[in-house]
Amino acid sequence: MNTLPAEILQTFETLFDEAGAVGEPDRTAMTLATVDADGRPSARIVLLKAHDARGFVFYTHLDGRKGRALQARPQAALLFHWPRVRNGVQVRVEGAVEIVSAAEADAYFASRPRGSQIGAWASHQSDTLEARETFEARLAAFEAEFEGRAVPRPPRWCGFRVLPRAVEFWHAGNFRLHERQLHECDAAGHWSQRMLYP
């Protein structure tokens, strides 16, 4: 598995820290784009829960729409947009995906608020919900089931790690004369860098 060079990871972490310092509403929010088994694209906002030289991690139900898409075609694109950082910054990440280890998923699940843990059990993510009352009844049932004890991680709830093969840092410029730096990893695992026209 290719790992992010220290320079790329440090650039991301610097911008991520700045996003927190300038008061971005949620610096962990990122657009996740996937393609399903039939080649149909889909995008939604998810939250970054971990990042290191191995890649960028988020969590979801494996049987929900994005979970199914990522298992059928394990490639994804991520987009961070921090308009308050340096007059506007985007970070684009593209690469293969892998499911995180059970130990990693267990550790993160244990850190979630109890209400979120119960919700993970009660939700049939992306399936049709005929009435909100149905979901609320499922929430109540799992609250009762786990009363007085720790909530275990549901067996089909896990995380995905995006393994970067391309990372672009986009900086807004006056008159849309943006600065773009693209880092790419080739098949042999070597990273290169080039500038892009705006």
Buried (B, 14 or more C-beta within 10 A) or exposed (E): EBBBBEEBBEBBEEBBEBBEEEEBEEBBBBBBBBBBEEEEEEEEEBEBBBBEEBBBBBBBBBBBBBBBBBBEBBBBBBBBBBEBBEEBBBBBBBBBBBBBEEEBBBEBBEEBEEEEBBBBBBBEBBEEEEEEEEBEEBBEEBBEEBEEEEBEBBEEBBBBBBBBBBBBBBBBEEEEEBEBBBBBBEEEEEBEEEEEEE
